[in-house]
Amino acid sequence: MNSNIEPHGGTLVNGRLSKGERKKYLSKQDSMPYISISNWTISDIELITNGGYSPLCGFMNQKEYLSVLENMHLTSGLPWTIPITLPLDKKEAEQLKIGDEVLLRGKDNKPYGVIKIGEIYSYNKEYEALKVYGTNDQHHPGVKKLNTQGDIYVAGPVYALNQPSHAPFEDYLKEPAETRKMFNDLKWSTIVGFQTRNPVHRAHEYLQKCALEIVDGLLLHPLVGETKGDDIPADIRMESYSVLLDNYYPKERVRLVIYPGAMRYAGPREAVHHAIIRKNYGCTHFIVGRDHAGVGNYYGTYDAQKIFSNFDPDKIGIKLIFFEHSFFCKKCMNMASAKTCPHLEEDRFFLSGTKVREMLRNGEQLPPEITRPEVADILRKGFSNNV
């Protein structure tokens, strides 16, 4: 039996132009108006046009945007928690009008997409920050980014012109249609997705292997888009994932595929966002652990799990696996959670990506209770080369 979970909204969006259409736009690119875009927007274009953001076909108009902020649903009634928007400075926006076809150029001057402008509108940054991030504190990386972007949003359907490079990880890149085919070829009917922006430590491994007991396969889907400066670089993380999977996981039941999205650090809302995206990639299950997509102390430990009670499970459409905070118990001599371990707090060794980063910054050896020795070696060497 094969995986046949429907994409969000029922249809996987394909924003690819035909060869002829793409050639037409590229041939007149020098005479077309253009918008200069960030790497964050480039990753959004990729996920809109490859179907990862299905049912979105472009950047949100004001009605859709406000519906997401206020109701955490699209105007169609489908759950959606993160605004997908194209910000511009006022001066740039003044050069555009409704109906224009505009190139979307990266900092490298390459056109990554074309948008047909359907709407131009202003928005309230403080309101968006409070709704999406639950704070307007400038120290929050998502709020900081929001407040440095343009004051105008441009909406409209988007089509891909060029794919961004994901070197040196191209071999691990698959679009939603490709992961769905891969699951079918593997004859996996149930697939659990795991989102990470950190190296996989022992607590992650524990969650993944618990989930593997009840599904056919695991999609380890690390984010390689834009992250904050103190996160461990993607190349180090990818090397650590590979050595871990090679040595400690059943090869026929796990696949490593990169996720090209940018990190928002929106905590609970981003947990829902990540679940919906993995549904589009063909996953039937999704792991939500402690403080998913969190940063600092902005969100409660289990807020990313509690938020799902606001949605009709049938409309979310992917089965959620919630885990409590996991730890290494020195008396049990293995990984556990409060549900399975009877021992005292002082017997429990709690793990986190934050703790791993702190120990690496301090030049400390990561103990086996935190991560596998092969992974510890890669992280230590990689971190020392990047400081």
C-alpha positions, 0 to 999 in steps of 0.5 A: 500500500502506498502513501496517498495523503492529499496535499493541503487543499487537495491539489499540489500546486505547480508554479513551473512555467513551460519551457516556451513561457520561461524562455519568453520571460528570460528573453525580455528580462532586461526590459521588464520591471523588477523587484530586488528580493532577499534570500528569505523571499527566494526560499518562499518563491521556491516553496510556492512554486514547488507545491510545498506551500500548497494551496498558495499560488503566490504572495498573499493579498490583504484579505488573506493576510489578515485572515491568517493573522486574525483567524489562523485560517485562509479565507477558504477555511483551511488552517494556515498560520504564517503570512507568506508575503512580499515586502517592498519599500514605499519607493519601490512600490510607487513604481508598480501598478496592478496588472504589472508582470514583475521579475523577482531578482535575487542579490546575485541579479538572477531572476528567480520568479515573476509575479503578476501584481494583483494588489499593493497594500500597507500593513502594521508591523507591530500588529503582525509581530504580536499575532505571529510571534506573540511579542514585539520585542526587538531581540526576537529574530523574527520581529527584528527581521520584520521591522527591517523589511519594507512597509508595503506588501505586494500580492499576486501569483508567482511563477518560477524562472530559476531554481536557487542553488542548494550546493553542496546539498543538491543530492538531498534536494527533492520537491514534494512531488518527488518525495511522494513518488519516493514514498510510493517506490519504497512502498511506505504507506505511513511516513513521519516527518521530522523538522530540525534546524539543529544537529540530531541529539539523543533526545531527537533520536529517541523521538524519531525511533519511537515514531518509527515503531508505528510508521513505515518510514522517517523523513528527516527533513532538516531546514537549510534556508536562512537561520539566525547567526548562532545556529550551527551551519547547515554543512556541519549539520548535514555531515552530522545527520549523514554519519548518524543515519549511517551508523544508528538507523535502519537504512531502508526505513529513513530518508534524508531530504533537505527543506529549503525554507527559511526559519521564522522562529514563530514557535507555536504558529510555525509548528502548525506551518511545518506540519502542513508543509510536511503533509504537502511533501507526503508525510502522514505523521509529524513529530511535535516535541518540546518548544518546536520552532522556539527561540529564547523564552518567548514560548511555553514548553508545550505551546507548540502542541497546545496550539493544534487544539484550535484546529479541526484535525481533519482540516490539518489532515496530518497525524500529530505525534506529541512528545514530552521533554525527553532526557537521559536518565542516569539510573535507567541508563537510557533515554526516557520522559516523565511518562516512562521514568520514575527517577528524580530530577537530579538523575535526569540529563536534559538535552537541547540544541541551545545546550549543545551550541553553548558547550561547543562555543565553550570548547567542551566535549559533548558527552554520549548522553547528549549525542553519539560520539561520531556526531560529537567529533563532527560538531566539535571540528566543524564548530572550531573551524567556524569560530 
